[in-house]
């Protein structure tokens, strides 16, 4: 009888020790949910992004899981943040703006150049059936791939390699999004764009570029500058910037 009482007392003690931890986790999750909703309303919707499937994607994808631990408290701020390999996770509005510019449909196959933290790919995967993403930095690419697996994304296909060359084996693509900046639009990406396809890409010399929207119609590419931006430069496999 004494042994049973001691076991019961021990169980009660452990319960009291563990409960505050779980309560703390729940409070933190509630806080992130609230911050994410504010991000959607104030940073994205208020700036003119109204497509429900995009807004729903931003409400679903937990941005704080894609940032470095030391920046987690800033995950839902209206700004880019540093990640490993001297790269960045883009400002939420820029991610939304570029996504919106592509006029995505559910059955679109999308190519992303510059996986980075994986946040943009996760947003795309909420909207489209298939997302192919390429990252030049092996450590960064492997980290993002592991995170996709952990979060249950089975429609994101990852590759470590030179994004300038695209991913010919999976071409053509209905949409291409480039999250690093060359000084010109890579010809392989133009070639891998499907008829009727769209591409959004920052073009120009570091540190300032213009977002350029391309559309392929009857085999011809039409380009239009739509927004001044600032992205990290596109690098080749030797770590050199792509220039003409």
N, C-alpha and C positions, 0 to 999 in steps of 0.2 A: 504493500500500500504506500509506504514511504517513497519507494522508487518511482511509482506512478505519479505521485504528487510532485516529485522533483522534476520529472520529465515534463509535466504540465507547466510547472513554473518556468522551466527553461524555454519552453515553446512561447510562453507569454512574453518573456524577456526579449527573445529574438524578434518577435512580432513588433514590439515597441521600438526596437532598434532599426528594423527594416522599413517600417511604415513611413517615417519622415523622409527616407531616401526616395521611395516611390512617389510620395506627395510632391517632393521637390521636382522630380522628373515630369510629373503631370503639369505642375505649374509652369515649368520651363516650356513645355510643348504648347500649352495654352497661350503663353506669351508670344512664341514664334508664330502661332496661327494668327494672332491678332496683328502682329507686325506685317505678316505676309498679306493680309487683307488690306491693311493701310497702304502697303506698297502698290498693290493692284489699283486701288481707287485713286490715290494721290499722284503716283508717279507714271502710271500707264493709262488708265481710263481717262483721267483728267486732261491728258495730253492728246486725246483724240483716237486712241486705239479702242475700237468698239466690237471687234470680232469676238463673239462669245467663246469660240473654241480656243482662241489665244488667251483670253482672260481666264478661262477655266484651267488652262495649262499652267499659268502662273500661280493660280490659287492652289494647284495640286503639287507642283514641284517644290520641294523644301530647299530653298537656296542655301540655308545655313549648313546643309550637308555637303555643299560643294566648295566651301571656303576653308582656309586654314584655321585651325583651332584658335589661334591668337586673334583672329578677326571675326570670330563667330558673332560677337555682340554687334558688329556692324553689317551683318549679312543682308539686312533689308534696307540699308541706306541707299540714297539716290546717287551712287557713285560706283566706279570700278574698284576692285580690290586686288592686291598682289596675291599670286599663287607661286608655286615652285617654278624653277627654271627661269626666273625673272619675267614671267608672263603675268597676265591679268585675267580676272573674271570680269566681263563687261558690265557696265551700268545696266540695271534691269530695263530701263526704257529703251536703250539701244538694242538690246536683245529682242524686245517686243517689236520695235520699229522695223528691224531687219526681217523678222518673222512675218510681220503683217505685209511687208512689201512684196513677199513671194506669192501671195494669193493661194495658199496651200489648200489642197483637198485631201481627204482621208486616204485615197489610194495613190497619192504621190510618192515617188521614190526620191529621197533627198540626199545630196552629198554635202557634207560639211568639211571644210578645210580648216584645220586648227581646232582639235578637240578641246584643248585646254583643260579646264576643271571638269568639263562634261555637262555644265549647266545648259548651254544652248542645245546640245544634242538631246538632253532629257526633255526640254520644252518641245522640240520638234517631234520626239517620239510619242508625246501625248496627243499630237495632232495627226501624224501620218503613220502609215503602216510600216514603212521601212526607212531607216536612217543609216547611211554609211558615213563614218567619220574617220579622218586621217590626222595623225599627230606626228610631227617631226621629232619631238623629244621622247625618247623611249620611256624614261622614268615617269613622265607625265601621262603618256598614253596608257601605260600599264596601270597606273593609279586610277585613272578614269574608268578603264575597262573593269577593274575590280569593283569599283563603286556601282557601275551599271548592274553588274551581277548581283551585288548585295541588295540593290533596290528593286530587283526583279524586272529590269528592262531586257526583254528577249527580242526586241525588234531594232536594236542598235548593233551595228557591225563595225568593229574597230580595226584599224590598220596603223602600224608604225611605218612612216615613210614620208616621202617628199610630196606635199600637197599640190605643188605646182603642176605635177604630172597627172593629178587626178587619180581615178580608180577605174581604169578602162574595162576591167573584167565585169564590173557591175553597170557600166554605162549602157544606154543613155539615162540621164537623170532628168526628172521633171523640174527639179529645182536644185540650185547650188548656192550655198551660203559660205562666204569666206570670212574668217574672223582674224585674219592677219593681212598686212598690207604689202603687196608688190607695187612696183612703180608703173606697172602696165597689167592689163588683163591677160592671164596665161592662155595661150592658144589651145593647149590640151583641154582646158576646162570649157572653152567655147565649143570644141569638137565633141565633148561628151554631154553637151546640153541637148535634150530631146527637142524635137519640133514642138513649138509652142511653149518651150521651157523658159524659166526665169532664173537669173543669177543676180545676187547682190554681193558686192565686193568693195572694200575700201581700196582706193587707188591713189598713189602719190608717194612723195618722199617723206620719210619720218622727220618730224613727229606729227605733221598734219596731212590729212588726206580728204578726199571726197568719197562718199558712198556713191557707187555707180550701180544702176539697175539696168540689166541687159535682158532683152527678150529675143527669142529666135522665132522668126516667122518666114516660112517658105525658104528655109535654109540660110536666111540672112539675119545678122545680129544687129539690133538697134540698141544704142547706149544712151543713158540719160543720167546726169548728175542730180542727186536728190538731197544730199545733206553733208555739211562739213563734219568730219570726225577725227578721232585720234586713236590709232590702233598700233600694236607692236608690228614690226616689219616681218614680212614673209622671208624665211631663211631656207637655204638649200641644205643638202646633207653634209656639207662642209661647214655649216654655220655662217655662210655668207649671205648677204642680202641679195634678193633678185632685183636686178636692174636691166634696162634695155641693152 
